[in-house]
Amino acid sequence: MANVVIPDAELVHNYINGDENALSILIKRHQSKIYGFIYSKVTDRDISDDIFQDTFIKVIKTLKSNSYNEEGKFLPWVMRISHNLIVDHFRRNKKMPMHRETEEFSIFSIMTDNSPNIESRIITEQVENDLQRLIEELPDDQKEVLQMRIYQDLSFKEIADLTGVSINTALGRMRYALMNLRKVIEKNKIILTN
Amino acid sequence: MAKIYSKKPIATPNMLPKKETIDFLLNYSKALKIVKTQNGTYESIAN
């Protein structure tokens, strides 16, 4: 018997009409992507749970008050809510969301590694750290798109919805991000291979 | 030029919220009633 996947729009409709199980299906379907997105920003499990909970409380209230306009964009809508709550969180705590380790910290954390084949692992981790530092040098809008695409596996449509720009703008920012990374790599003769 | 990709360093695959969080949301949804009137919107939580 084939499993029938009920579209998000239909589940939302059913939930608004009183089917509580529809909410359970929606949460189970999207929880990994939403929670992963939140955690990638706040890097704290407890805070991520709080923000995830607050996100869906807003979702539940909006749906139950019949204030939601269905346009086939349930997941981007929920991601936008969680994104705004993350911004609120950092405003309250006055923290920078993407603080990275210093160059010295990265090297010493690698040098304390005792696993076998350590040379290969060191090189791989150094390449990843170098790449992350290069990405940090990008303009904020390009860095944001690149990180959402590569590290969070979001589609360009989702990125466009989250950042409030058109898909073409998101694509353009990604293109410029990669072009700028290549320029910096060539200019400084950086080797990013294992 | 070859694409430059790196393995995802922050969020691990299949990272999920706590079961208690999900249970709370589902119970909250069942208990929440929202009524819209001319004077405003009212929320009530049934025990």
gemmi code that builds the backbone of each chain (N, CA, C; Angstrom):
import gemmi

chains = {
    "A": [
        ("MET", (0.855, -1.202, 0.000), (0.000, 0.000, 0.000), (0.883, 1.241, 0.000)),
        ("ALA", (0.643, 2.144, -0.940), (1.478, 3.322, -1.074), (1.169, 4.310, 0.042)),
        ("ASN", (2.235, 4.936, 0.541), (2.034, 5.978, 1.542), (1.646, 7.273, 0.855)),
        ("VAL", (0.534, 7.847, 1.279), (0.084, 9.089, 0.676), (0.616, 10.242, 1.509)),
        ("VAL", (1.355, 11.132, 0.873), (1.886, 12.298, 1.585), (0.888, 13.426, 1.434)),
        ("ILE", (0.319, 13.836, 2.564), (-0.659, 14.925, 2.528), (0.102, 16.242, 2.463)),
        ("PRO", (-0.220, 17.093, 1.478), (0.500, 18.371, 1.349), (0.315, 19.247, 2.578)),
        ("ASP", (1.290, 20.112, 2.808), (1.224, 21.008, 3.965), (-0.060, 21.832, 3.961)),
        ("ALA", (-0.424, 22.333, 2.784), (-1.599, 23.206, 2.701), (-2.853, 22.483, 3.186)),
        ("GLU", (-2.956, 21.200, 2.825), (-4.139, 20.427, 3.237), (-4.111, 20.173, 4.743)),
        ("LEU", (-2.908, 19.891, 5.264), (-2.789, 19.670, 6.712), (-3.162, 20.938, 7.481)),
        ("VAL", (-2.709, 22.072, 6.981), (-3.042, 23.342, 7.632), (-4.554, 23.542, 7.627)),
        ("HIS", (-5.160, 23.273, 6.476), (-6.616, 23.405, 6.350), (-7.322, 22.492, 7.345)),
        ("ASN", (-6.853, 21.253, 7.437), (-7.472, 20.286, 8.358), (-7.304, 20.729, 9.803)),
        ("TYR", (-6.109, 21.243, 10.121), (-5.850, 21.682, 11.492), (-6.770, 22.834, 11.869)),
        ("ILE", (-6.915, 23.800, 10.959), (-7.788, 24.940, 11.221), (-9.224, 24.471, 11.462)),
        ("ASN", (-9.578, 23.371, 10.811), (-10.935, 22.830, 10.968), (-11.067, 21.851, 12.126)),
        ("GLY", (-10.013, 21.771, 12.949), (-10.155, 21.020, 14.186), (-9.391, 19.711, 14.279)),
        ("ASP", (-8.642, 19.360, 13.240), (-7.890, 18.098, 13.267), (-6.536, 18.325, 13.928)),
        ("GLU", (-6.448, 17.986, 15.219), (-5.214, 18.224, 15.963), (-4.070, 17.333, 15.454)),
        ("ASN", (-4.418, 16.175, 14.919), (-3.381, 15.285, 14.414), (-2.624, 15.908, 13.241)),
        ("ALA", (-3.302, 16.794, 12.537), (-2.643, 17.454, 11.394), (-1.455, 18.287, 11.870)),
        ("LEU", (-1.607, 18.910, 13.038), (-0.486, 19.699, 13.582), (0.682, 18.790, 13.922)),
        ("SER", (0.363, 17.629, 14.502), (1.410, 16.679, 14.864), (2.207, 16.264, 13.626)),
        ("ILE", (1.503, 16.013, 12.518), (2.181, 15.612, 11.277), (3.066, 16.742, 10.764)),
        ("LEU", (2.538, 17.967, 10.814), (3.314, 19.122, 10.330), (4.582, 19.320, 11.143)),
        ("ILE", (4.457, 19.199, 12.462), (5.631, 19.392, 13.315), (6.656, 18.295, 13.049)),
        ("LYS", (6.209, 17.049, 12.997), (7.147, 15.940, 12.772), (7.822, 16.072, 11.412)),
        ("ARG", (7.088, 16.566, 10.438), (7.626, 16.666, 9.075), (8.733, 17.710, 8.994)),
        ("HIS", (8.575, 18.822, 9.707), (9.483, 19.954, 9.520), (10.378, 20.239, 10.722)),
        ("GLN", (10.236, 19.449, 11.810), (10.942, 19.808, 13.027), (12.461, 19.807, 12.848)),
        ("SER", (12.978, 18.863, 12.069), (14.420, 18.761, 11.914), (14.996, 20.004, 11.236)),
        ("LYS", (14.342, 20.429, 10.155), (14.857, 21.583, 9.422), (14.752, 22.849, 10.269)),
        ("ILE", (13.609, 23.036, 10.935), (13.402, 24.251, 11.714), (14.338, 24.270, 12.920)),
        ("TYR", (14.393, 23.151, 13.651), (15.248, 23.107, 14.835), (16.722, 23.240, 14.445)),
        ("GLY", (17.105, 22.580, 13.357), (18.489, 22.689, 12.886), (18.846, 24.122, 12.534)),
        ("PHE", (17.906, 24.827, 11.902), (18.121, 26.226, 11.553), (18.316, 27.071, 12.806)),
        ("ILE", (17.447, 26.868, 13.803), (17.535, 27.648, 15.035), (18.864, 27.365, 15.737)),
        ("TYR", (19.199, 26.072, 15.849), (20.426, 25.712, 16.560), (21.665, 26.252, 15.867)),
        ("SER", (21.623, 26.302, 14.532), (22.786, 26.808, 13.806), (23.053, 28.279, 14.131)),
        ("LYS", (22.025, 28.986, 14.595), (22.193, 30.398, 14.938), (22.532, 30.591, 16.416)),
        ("VAL", (21.858, 29.880, 17.289), (22.049, 30.145, 18.722), (23.041, 29.182, 19.374)),
        ("THR", (23.278, 28.030, 18.739), (24.254, 27.017, 19.207), (24.076, 26.653, 20.676)),
        ("ASP", (22.827, 26.571, 21.112), (22.545, 26.164, 22.484), (21.249, 25.352, 22.438)),
        ("ARG", (21.292, 24.107, 22.963), (20.127, 23.235, 22.826), (18.918, 23.770, 23.575)),
        ("ASP", (19.142, 24.259, 24.812), (17.996, 24.706, 25.616), (17.342, 25.938, 24.993)),
        ("ILE", (18.169, 26.878, 24.555), (17.616, 28.082, 23.928), (16.922, 27.710, 22.620)),
        ("SER", (17.490, 26.775, 21.904), (16.872, 26.334, 20.644), (15.494, 25.731, 20.907)),
        ("ASP", (15.390, 24.950, 21.986), (14.077, 24.385, 22.321), (13.077, 25.487, 22.649)),
        ("ASP", (13.549, 26.490, 23.391), (12.649, 27.599, 23.746), (12.156, 28.323, 22.500)),
        ("ILE", (13.082, 28.625, 21.605), (12.706, 29.362, 20.397), (11.809, 28.507, 19.504)),
        ("PHE", (12.109, 27.217, 19.437), (11.256, 26.299, 18.660), (9.837, 26.300, 19.227)),
        ("GLN", (9.759, 26.259, 20.538), (8.441, 26.253, 21.191), (7.708, 27.557, 20.926)),
        ("ASP", (8.398, 28.687, 21.096), (7.773, 29.984, 20.865), (7.326, 30.131, 19.412)),
        ("THR", (8.134, 29.572, 18.505), (7.779, 29.629, 17.079), (6.432, 28.968, 16.851)),
        ("PHE", (6.296, 27.760, 17.371), (5.060, 27.023, 17.094), (3.883, 27.529, 17.909)),
        ("ILE", (4.151, 28.176, 19.040), (3.039, 28.818, 19.753), (2.444, 29.905, 18.865)),
        ("LYS", (3.327, 30.680, 18.203), (2.833, 31.718, 17.280), (2.084, 31.076, 16.109)),
        ("VAL", (2.637, 29.969, 15.601), (1.983, 29.272, 14.476), (0.576, 28.824, 14.896)),
        ("ILE", (0.511, 28.211, 16.067), (-0.771, 27.688, 16.556), (-1.772, 28.821, 16.731)),
        ("LYS", (-1.346, 29.911, 17.338), (-2.266, 31.028, 17.583), (-2.746, 31.619, 16.265)),
        ("THR", (-1.856, 31.785, 15.309), (-2.247, 32.370, 14.026), (-3.236, 31.477, 13.292)),
        ("LEU", (-2.960, 30.171, 13.300), (-3.853, 29.251, 12.598), (-5.208, 29.182, 13.290)),
        ("LYS", (-5.203, 29.084, 14.618), (-6.468, 28.928, 15.350), (-7.312, 30.200, 15.301)),
        ("SER", (-6.666, 31.347, 15.096), (-7.445, 32.584, 15.008), (-7.818, 32.890, 13.567)),
        ("ASN", (-7.574, 31.927, 12.675), (-7.928, 32.076, 11.254), (-7.276, 33.293, 10.606)),
        ("SER", (-6.051, 33.602, 11.035), (-5.355, 34.767, 10.499), (-4.333, 34.396, 9.436)),
        ("TYR", (-4.257, 33.123, 9.067), (-3.214, 32.659, 8.151), (-3.745, 32.632, 6.727)),
        ("ASN", (-2.977, 33.220, 5.805), (-3.332, 33.176, 4.381), (-2.514, 32.095, 3.698)),
        ("GLU", (-3.181, 31.040, 3.267), (-2.474, 29.911, 2.670), (-2.020, 30.256, 1.251)),
        ("GLU", (-0.737, 30.278, 1.048), (-0.214, 30.520, -0.306), (0.813, 29.451, -0.654)),
        ("GLY", (0.671, 28.273, -0.034), (1.605, 27.188, -0.292), (2.976, 27.439, 0.275)),
        ("LYS", (3.067, 28.256, 1.357), (4.378, 28.618, 1.883), (4.449, 28.379, 3.374)),
        ("PHE", (3.946, 27.234, 3.827), (3.901, 26.994, 5.270), (5.299, 26.985, 5.883)),
        ("LEU", (6.212, 26.182, 5.322), (7.541, 26.069, 5.923), (8.297, 27.394, 5.905)),
        ("PRO", (8.363, 28.111, 4.768), (9.050, 29.414, 4.808), (8.435, 30.373, 5.809)),
        ("TRP", (7.120, 30.304, 5.982), (6.451, 31.159, 6.961), (6.931, 30.821, 8.370)),
        ("VAL", (6.973, 29.550, 8.695), (7.425, 29.137, 10.032), (8.901, 29.496, 10.228)),
        ("MET", (9.707, 29.295, 9.186), (11.133, 29.639, 9.291), (11.307, 31.131, 9.521)),
        ("ARG", (10.450, 31.941, 8.889), (10.533, 33.388, 9.076), (10.206, 33.751, 10.514)),
        ("ILE", (9.192, 33.088, 11.104), (8.845, 33.330, 12.503), (10.035, 32.994, 13.402)),
        ("SER", (10.641, 31.832, 13.166), (11.770, 31.425, 14.006), (12.951, 32.381, 13.816)),
        ("HIS", (13.164, 32.828, 12.587), (14.248, 33.776, 12.318), (14.034, 35.057, 13.108)),
        ("ASN", (12.811, 35.584, 13.121), (12.527, 36.818, 13.861), (12.699, 36.622, 15.361)),
        ("LEU", (12.321, 35.448, 15.858), (12.489, 35.176, 17.292), (13.972, 35.069, 17.653)),
        ("ILE", (14.769, 34.542, 16.727), (16.210, 34.476, 16.953), (16.781, 35.891, 17.044)),
        ("VAL", (16.336, 36.762, 16.152), (16.795, 38.155, 16.187), (16.401, 38.797, 17.519)),
        ("ASP", (15.161, 38.548, 17.942), (14.709, 39.092, 19.234), (15.586, 38.587, 20.374)),
        ("HIS", (15.932, 37.305, 20.299), (16.773, 36.699, 21.341), (18.119, 37.424, 21.443)),
        ("PHE", (18.731, 37.654, 20.283), (20.048, 38.299, 20.322), (19.953, 39.771, 20.688)),
        ("ARG", (18.875, 40.398, 20.333), (18.706, 41.796, 20.753), (18.610, 41.868, 22.267)),
        ("ARG", (17.864, 40.905, 22.840), (17.718, 40.905, 24.306), (19.050, 40.652, 24.985)),
        ("ASN", (19.828, 39.746, 24.387), (21.082, 39.372, 25.043), (22.293, 40.146, 24.533)),
        ("LYS", (22.080, 40.920, 23.501), (23.123, 41.754, 22.885), (24.343, 40.928, 22.549)),
        ("LYS", (24.090, 39.778, 21.894), (25.203, 38.933, 21.484), (25.299, 38.949, 19.977)),
        ("MET", (26.506, 38.660, 19.459), (26.676, 38.489, 18.022), (26.399, 37.027, 17.673)),
        ("PRO", (25.538, 36.721, 16.698), (25.135, 35.336, 16.439), (26.205, 34.449, 15.819)),
        ("MET", (27.179, 35.003, 15.115), (28.112, 34.143, 14.390), (29.539, 34.368, 14.857)),
        ("HIS", (29.744, 34.412, 16.163), (31.096, 34.641, 16.674), (31.961, 33.430, 16.400)),
        ("ARG", (33.146, 33.623, 15.844), (34.038, 32.513, 15.493), (35.266, 32.517, 16.375)),
        ("GLU", (35.922, 31.336, 16.445), (37.154, 31.256, 17.235), (38.249, 32.082, 16.566)),
        ("THR", (39.266, 32.446, 17.358), (40.401, 33.153, 16.769), (41.304, 32.154, 16.067)),
        ("GLU", (42.274, 32.676, 15.351), (43.192, 31.803, 14.618), (43.970, 30.921, 15.591)),
        ("GLU", (44.421, 31.481, 16.703), (45.208, 30.687, 17.651), (44.358, 29.579, 18.254)),
        ("PHE", (43.146, 29.864, 18.593), (42.280, 28.855, 19.215), (42.095, 27.672, 18.269)),
        ("SER", (41.887, 27.929, 16.995), (41.668, 26.849, 16.033), (42.873, 25.927, 15.973)),
        ("ILE", (44.048, 26.515, 15.924), (45.253, 25.693, 15.803), (45.426, 24.820, 17.029)),
        ("PHE", (45.289, 25.374, 18.206), (45.536, 24.593, 19.416), (44.473, 23.530, 19.623)),
        ("SER", (43.244, 23.781, 19.210), (42.207, 22.745, 19.361), (42.522, 21.576, 18.443)),
        ("ILE", (43.114, 21.861, 17.303), (43.503, 20.778, 16.397), (44.693, 20.022, 16.964)),
        ("MET", (45.660, 20.724, 17.558), (46.890, 20.070, 18.018), (46.645, 19.121, 19.175)),
        ("THR", (45.533, 19.277, 19.909), (45.274, 18.375, 21.036), (44.547, 17.108, 20.594)),
        ("ASP", (44.282, 16.964, 19.329), (43.574, 15.789, 18.817), (44.480, 14.564, 18.862)),
        ("ASN", (44.022, 13.430, 19.478), (44.854, 12.234, 19.607), (44.353, 11.041, 18.799)),
        ("SER", (43.419, 11.233, 17.882), (42.872, 10.096, 17.133), (43.887, 9.610, 16.102)),
        ("PRO", (43.731, 8.371, 15.617), (44.684, 7.843, 14.624), (44.617, 8.610, 13.316)),
        ("ASN", (45.633, 8.521, 12.445), (45.736, 9.247, 11.192), (45.561, 10.738, 11.451)),
        ("ILE", (46.274, 11.231, 12.393), (46.071, 12.592, 12.875), (46.485, 13.630, 11.835)),
        ("GLU", (47.473, 13.298, 11.029), (47.930, 14.286, 10.061), (46.827, 14.618, 9.062)),
        ("SER", (46.184, 13.583, 8.562), (45.111, 13.801, 7.601), (43.957, 14.568, 8.219)),
        ("ARG", (43.647, 14.244, 9.464), (42.540, 14.927, 10.144), (42.872, 16.386, 10.388)),
        ("ILE", (44.111, 16.649, 10.746), (44.530, 18.031, 10.994), (44.384, 18.852, 9.719)),
        ("ILE", (44.852, 18.271, 8.641), (44.794, 18.994, 7.370), (43.339, 19.279, 6.992)),
        ("THR", (42.489, 18.273, 7.134), (41.077, 18.452, 6.787), (40.438, 19.530, 7.637)),
        ("GLU", (40.705, 19.507, 8.926), (40.103, 20.495, 9.818), (40.663, 21.883, 9.536)),
        ("GLN", (41.937, 21.962, 9.188), (42.548, 23.258, 8.889), (41.938, 23.856, 7.629)),
        ("VAL", (41.714, 22.990, 6.651), (41.066, 23.449, 5.415), (39.682, 24.006, 5.734)),
        ("GLU", (38.935, 23.295, 6.576), (37.583, 23.752, 6.930), (37.647, 25.059, 7.713)),
        ("ASN", (38.593, 25.169, 8.630), (38.738, 26.412, 9.395), (39.142, 27.568, 8.493)),
        ("ASP", (40.064, 27.307, 7.559), (40.479, 28.348, 6.625), (39.300, 28.820, 5.792)),
        ("LEU", (38.502, 27.857, 5.357), (37.341, 28.203, 4.539), (36.354, 29.039, 5.342)),
        ("GLN", (36.129, 28.651, 6.592), (35.196, 29.416, 7.430), (35.710, 30.832, 7.663)),
        ("ARG", (37.015, 30.983, 7.828), (37.566, 32.330, 8.027), (37.412, 33.166, 6.761)),
        ("LEU", (37.600, 32.526, 5.629), (37.411, 33.242, 4.362), (35.959, 33.690, 4.207)),
        ("ILE", (35.052, 32.805, 4.581), (33.621, 33.129, 4.474), (33.286, 34.303, 5.392)),
        ("GLU", (33.922, 34.357, 6.541), (33.687, 35.454, 7.488), (34.055, 36.804, 6.902)),
        ("GLU", (34.976, 36.795, 5.916), (35.433, 38.058, 5.346), (34.459, 38.616, 4.313)),
        ("LEU", (33.493, 37.805, 3.930), (32.546, 38.253, 2.908), (31.615, 39.328, 3.466)),
        ("PRO", (31.045, 40.159, 2.580), (29.985, 41.089, 3.021), (28.830, 40.300, 3.642)),
        ("ASP", (28.159, 40.918, 4.608), (27.154, 40.194, 5.396), (26.085, 39.531, 4.539)),
        ("ASP", (25.614, 40.226, 3.494), (24.511, 39.642, 2.721), (24.986, 38.418, 1.938)),
        ("GLN", (26.211, 38.471, 1.426), (26.744, 37.322, 0.686), (27.046, 36.171, 1.645)),
        ("LYS", (27.601, 36.506, 2.793), (27.934, 35.471, 3.780), (26.669, 34.745, 4.237)),
        ("GLU", (25.606, 35.520, 4.452), (24.362, 34.930, 4.945), (23.805, 33.931, 3.936)),
        ("VAL", (23.767, 34.325, 2.655), (23.216, 33.440, 1.629), (24.068, 32.183, 1.497)),
        ("LEU", (25.376, 32.357, 1.496), (26.271, 31.208, 1.319), (26.124, 30.224, 2.476)),
        ("GLN", (26.049, 30.743, 3.698), (25.931, 29.855, 4.854), (24.589, 29.127, 4.856)),
        ("MET", (23.512, 29.838, 4.481), (22.198, 29.198, 4.433), (22.190, 28.097, 3.378)),
        ("ARG", (22.872, 28.328, 2.247), (22.845, 27.366, 1.156), (23.713, 26.159, 1.466)),
        ("ILE", (24.934, 26.416, 1.924), (25.890, 25.324, 2.081), (25.699, 24.605, 3.415)),
        ("TYR", (25.570, 25.343, 4.510), (25.562, 24.708, 5.827), (24.157, 24.328, 6.295)),
        ("GLN", (23.125, 25.009, 5.818), (21.767, 24.703, 6.263), (20.928, 24.051, 5.170)),
        ("ASP", (21.529, 23.902, 3.986), (20.862, 23.129, 2.924), (19.514, 23.721, 2.518)),
        ("LEU", (19.388, 25.031, 2.593), (18.124, 25.649, 2.206), (18.097, 25.879, 0.698)),
        ("SER", (16.891, 25.838, 0.127), (16.772, 26.154, -1.292), (16.859, 27.669, -1.468)),
        ("PHE", (17.089, 28.120, -2.694), (17.175, 29.556, -2.932), (15.822, 30.224, -2.708)),
        ("LYS", (14.762, 29.472, -2.943), (13.427, 30.017, -2.669), (13.263, 30.269, -1.172)),
        ("GLU", (13.705, 29.294, -0.352), (13.603, 29.461, 1.095), (14.501, 30.606, 1.556)),
        ("ILE", (15.704, 30.699, 0.983), (16.630, 31.773, 1.350), (16.014, 33.128, 1.002)),
        ("ALA", (15.412, 33.198, -0.185), (14.801, 34.461, -0.619), (13.677, 34.867, 0.337)),
        ("ASP", (12.844, 33.893, 0.732), (11.732, 34.192, 1.647), (12.255, 34.635, 3.008)),
        ("LEU", (13.307, 33.970, 3.493), (13.820, 34.275, 4.826), (14.492, 35.635, 4.875)),
        ("THR", (15.188, 35.986, 3.814), (15.957, 37.240, 3.821), (15.167, 38.401, 3.218)),
        ("GLY", (13.969, 38.094, 2.719), (13.114, 39.170, 2.226), (13.554, 39.760, 0.898)),
        ("VAL", (14.187, 38.950, 0.057), (14.603, 39.438, -1.257), (14.049, 38.500, -2.329)),
        ("SER", (14.257, 38.871, -3.593), (13.804, 38.003, -4.671), (14.789, 36.843, -4.837)),
        ("ILE", (14.325, 35.803, -5.535), (15.208, 34.665, -5.785), (16.424, 35.105, -6.594)),
        ("ASN", (16.205, 36.000, -7.559), (17.334, 36.458, -8.389), (18.382, 37.170, -7.539)),
        ("THR", (17.926, 37.940, -6.562), (18.877, 38.627, -5.681), (19.657, 37.611, -4.850)),
        ("ALA", (18.962, 36.610, -4.348), (19.651, 35.575, -3.555), (20.674, 34.849, -4.426)),
        ("LEU", (20.282, 34.522, -5.641), (21.206, 33.848, -6.557), (22.412, 34.739, -6.859)),
        ("GLY", (22.129, 36.022, -7.059), (23.227, 36.948, -7.354), (24.204, 37.056, -6.196)),
        ("ARG", (23.670, 37.094, -4.984), (24.540, 37.202, -3.804), (25.402, 35.952, -3.661)),
        ("MET", (24.823, 34.797, -3.960), (25.583, 33.547, -3.900), (26.698, 33.580, -4.940)),
        ("ARG", (26.370, 34.048, -6.137), (27.356, 34.106, -7.214), (28.514, 35.023, -6.820)),
        ("TYR", (28.175, 36.197, -6.293), (29.225, 37.130, -5.892), (30.036, 36.583, -4.708)),
        ("ALA", (29.369, 35.854, -3.818), (30.083, 35.254, -2.682), (31.150, 34.298, -3.183)),
        ("LEU", (30.794, 33.447, -4.130), (31.749, 32.472, -4.670), (32.848, 33.188, -5.462)),
        ("MET", (32.449, 34.219, -6.223), (33.461, 34.966, -6.986), (34.456, 35.622, -6.044)),
        ("ASN", (33.952, 36.219, -4.973), (34.834, 36.896, -4.016), (35.734, 35.915, -3.286)),
        ("LEU", (35.189, 34.743, -2.957), (36.014, 33.718, -2.308), (37.158, 33.308, -3.232)),
        ("ARG", (36.845, 33.112, -4.498), (37.885, 32.703, -5.466), (38.956, 33.779, -5.569)),
        ("LYS", (38.514, 35.054, -5.590), (39.485, 36.158, -5.707), (40.442, 36.162, -4.521)),
        ("VAL", (39.881, 35.996, -3.314), (40.717, 36.034, -2.111), (41.681, 34.852, -2.103)),
        ("ILE", (41.179, 33.680, -2.505), (42.019, 32.477, -2.537), (43.167, 32.653, -3.522)),
        ("GLU", (42.860, 33.209, -4.708), (43.908, 33.365, -5.726), (44.898, 34.438, -5.306)),
        ("LYS", (44.349, 35.537, -4.744), (45.219, 36.668, -4.389), (46.215, 36.269, -3.304)),
        ("ASN", (45.755, 35.478, -2.341), (46.620, 35.106, -1.231), (47.265, 33.741, -1.418)),
        ("LYS", (47.062, 33.164, -2.597), (47.645, 31.853, -2.933), (47.352, 30.822, -1.843)),
        ("ILE", (46.109, 30.777, -1.426), (45.710, 29.832, -0.386), (45.447, 28.476, -1.028)),
        ("ILE", (45.903, 27.419, -0.363), (45.649, 26.073, -0.868), (44.548, 25.449, -0.020)),
        ("LEU", (43.432, 25.103, -0.667), (42.301, 24.526, 0.062), (42.064, 23.098, -0.380)),
        ("THR", (43.097, 22.291, -0.398), (42.930, 20.880, -0.756), (43.628, 20.033, 0.286)),
        ("ASN", (43.221, 18.784, 0.390), (43.822, 17.883, 1.373), (44.965, 17.114, 0.726)),
    ],
    "B": [
        ("MET", (36.287, 26.376, -12.241), (36.936, 26.080, -10.947), (36.048, 25.108, -10.164)),
        ("ALA", (36.657, 24.182, -9.471), (35.889, 23.194, -8.728), (35.122, 23.860, -7.591)),
        ("LYS", (33.968, 23.301, -7.296), (33.161, 23.871, -6.213), (33.870, 23.615, -4.887)),
        ("ILE", (33.794, 24.605, -3.998), (34.413, 24.447, -2.692), (33.293, 24.172, -1.691)),
        ("TYR", (33.271, 23.000, -1.113), (32.273, 22.680, -0.103), (32.990, 22.152, 1.132)),
        ("SER", (32.345, 22.326, 2.255), (32.899, 21.770, 3.479), (31.790, 21.064, 4.238)),
        ("LYS", (32.142, 20.111, 5.053), (31.084, 19.424, 5.792), (30.474, 20.393, 6.805)),
        ("LYS", (29.183, 20.203, 7.077), (28.446, 21.126, 7.925), (29.016, 21.074, 9.342)),
        ("PRO", (29.509, 22.184, 9.878), (30.202, 22.141, 11.172), (29.304, 22.362, 12.374)),
        ("ILE", (28.107, 22.897, 12.200), (27.366, 23.343, 13.365), (26.194, 22.419, 13.686)),
        ("ALA", (25.184, 22.354, 12.829), (24.003, 21.549, 13.112), (24.232, 20.129, 12.597)),
        ("THR", (24.113, 19.152, 13.457), (24.303, 17.767, 13.016), (23.026, 17.294, 12.333)),
        ("PRO", (23.130, 16.285, 11.475), (21.931, 15.794, 10.790), (20.894, 15.325, 11.794)),
        ("ASN", (19.616, 15.504, 11.451), (18.514, 15.001, 12.264), (18.535, 15.537, 13.690)),
        ("MET", (18.983, 16.766, 13.894), (18.922, 17.365, 15.209), (17.457, 17.713, 15.471)),
        ("LEU", (16.950, 17.286, 16.623), (15.523, 17.427, 16.886), (15.285, 18.105, 18.218)),
        ("PRO", (14.124, 18.755, 18.378), (13.777, 19.309, 19.692), (13.446, 18.169, 20.656)),
        ("LYS", (13.392, 18.541, 21.943), (13.084, 17.534, 22.967), (11.655, 17.036, 22.809)),
        ("LYS", (11.448, 15.805, 23.220), (10.102, 15.232, 23.159), (9.139, 16.050, 24.014)),
        ("GLU", (9.651, 16.544, 25.170), (8.801, 17.335, 26.059), (8.300, 18.599, 25.365)),
        ("THR", (9.139, 19.196, 24.526), (8.748, 20.404, 23.805), (7.601, 20.099, 22.846)),
        ("ILE", (7.737, 19.007, 22.107), (6.694, 18.620, 21.157), (5.399, 18.298, 21.901)),
        ("ASP", (5.542, 17.524, 22.997), (4.338, 17.155, 23.762), (3.635, 18.396, 24.282)),
        ("PHE", (4.429, 19.368, 24.763), (3.827, 20.608, 25.270), (3.044, 21.308, 24.163)),
        ("LEU", (3.643, 21.408, 22.979), (2.988, 22.114, 21.874), (1.680, 21.435, 21.480)),
        ("LEU", (1.701, 20.114, 21.429), (0.482, 19.400, 21.027), (-0.607, 19.556, 22.079)),
        ("ASN", (-0.205, 19.490, 23.364), (-1.195, 19.669, 24.439), (-1.702, 21.106, 24.474)),
        ("TYR", (-0.790, 22.051, 24.246), (-1.183, 23.469, 24.215), (-2.207, 23.706, 23.120)),
        ("SER", (-1.951, 23.109, 21.981), (-2.866, 23.282, 20.849), (-4.240, 22.723, 21.165)),
        ("LYS", (-4.259, 21.560, 21.829), (-5.554, 20.951, 22.161), (-6.306, 21.796, 23.167)),
        ("ALA", (-5.572, 22.439, 24.066), (-6.233, 23.177, 25.139), (-6.624, 24.593, 24.718)),
        ("LEU", (-5.959, 25.126, 23.693), (-6.166, 26.533, 23.332), (-7.450, 26.714, 22.533)),
        ("LYS", (-8.219, 27.705, 22.961), (-9.411, 28.097, 22.204), (-9.292, 29.596, 21.944)),
        ("ILE", (-9.516, 29.993, 20.698), (-9.436, 31.413, 20.351), (-10.782, 31.840, 19.796)),
        ("VAL", (-11.283, 32.929, 20.354), (-12.581, 33.434, 19.917), (-12.405, 34.870, 19.451)),
        ("LYS", (-12.882, 35.128, 18.240), (-12.805, 36.493, 17.700), (-14.179, 37.128, 17.813)),
        ("THR", (-14.214, 38.317, 18.418), (-15.478, 39.050, 18.492), (-15.244, 40.441, 17.914)),
        ("GLN", (-16.308, 41.216, 17.921), (-16.177, 42.585, 17.418), (-15.248, 43.399, 18.300)),
        ("ASN", (-15.206, 43.038, 19.600), (-14.402, 43.806, 20.546), (-12.940, 43.378, 20.570)),
        ("GLY", (-12.629, 42.225, 19.973), (-11.244, 41.754, 19.985), (-11.146, 40.244, 19.936)),
        ("THR", (-9.928, 39.755, 20.131), (-9.672, 38.307, 20.096), (-9.394, 37.829, 21.511)),
        ("TYR", (-10.028, 36.728, 21.891), (-9.871, 36.197, 23.247), (-9.301, 34.797, 23.178)),
        ("GLU", (-8.291, 34.547, 24.050), (-7.689, 33.217, 24.128), (-8.060, 32.579, 25.458)),
        ("SER", (-8.343, 31.292, 25.420), (-8.569, 30.598, 26.687), (-7.883, 29.249, 26.629)),
        ("ILE", (-7.345, 28.832, 27.786), (-6.669, 27.550, 27.892), (-7.527, 26.660, 28.773)),
        ("ALA", (-8.017, 25.566, 28.198), (-8.840, 24.642, 28.979), (-7.933, 23.716, 29.766)),
        ("ASN", (-8.304, 23.410, 30.989), (-7.510, 22.482, 31.816), (-7.757, 21.042, 31.390)),
    ],
}
model = gemmi.Model(1)
for chain_id, residues in chains.items():
    chain = gemmi.Chain(chain_id)
    for i, (resn, *xyz) in enumerate(residues, 1):
        res = gemmi.Residue()
        res.name, res.seqid = resn, gemmi.SeqId(i, " ")
        for name, pos in zip(("N", "CA", "C"), xyz):
            atom = gemmi.Atom()
            atom.name, atom.element = name, gemmi.Element(name[0])
            atom.pos, atom.b_iso = gemmi.Position(*pos), 0.0
            res.add_atom(atom)
        chain.add_residue(res)
    model.add_chain(chain)
structure = gemmi.Structure()
structure.add_model(model)
structure.setup_entities()
